[in-house]
């Protein structure tokens, strides 16, 4: 068993939450996907949007039921947008075998207009 397999549910959620928060703030160790709707709305300039997502801290039981900080909804230039973090294996072919383990997980954040969801 790996260390993350021996964690309690709360410890596991906390580990995933910390990895997601770190990734959301600096995008290191993962991928960023931006939809055409976001590119059109921002004119291809997403730096301000990424700063808003990095600063996002409005997590509640309603929008973050598992406590992993893997989804958020914000308003940007008057338009509702979503961001979502998903977990893949290192080849990006399959889902991660363990999102709490950064050695086997590649995080991918997708930015999208709410209407693209």
Secondary structure, DSSP 8 states (H G I E B T S, - for coil): --GGGGS-HHHHHHHHHHHHHHHHHH-TTEEEEE-HHHHHHHTT--HHHHHHHHH-----TTT-TTS---EEEEEETTEEEEEEEEEE-TTSSSB-S-TT-TTS-EEEEEEEEGGG-
